[in-house]
């Protein structure tokens, strides 16, 4: 199950390989394991196979919420209900990630998104 997919800047290219500095990533939960996939191109096609890395095991649940411009928490972004078609061009004000682990319990982080 894919949790979130996004592009972010600042991908270092110390080896000078033929690629940009924007990276496409996806986080998914598979058999109680959090996995991060990334592509070497920003707009992957079926021919571009992602590189996968296992990040965390014994994951019971992951919830992601986004704070919209009305300071309301929503579970999907873009939030088309409150932003209309501007949801595709705007960023959330914050992202809340809750991870529940079998051995550690609940971890919750709220990350402010600069605008």
C-alpha angles and dihedrals in degrees: 000000000000111000101184138346123197148148121239134184129229100062102158117230103194094153092055093234117171100268141096129256094248114092129201112216137176130193120205140172115229124171092340092309124116109224129189118207123191135181130212089226128057095227106039124199129198088272091060108082114203123234110236130206128183109229108173138006133201091044112164097180143349123199125185124193131179128210111225127207089272089060091247123136115238130179098220133055131236089044100215094175095068103022103040111206089337087080089082092056101038133076128225115256091230142354123221118202120190119188121184114200126193094226101033108029127221124355119186128185129179114200122194112223113218112229 
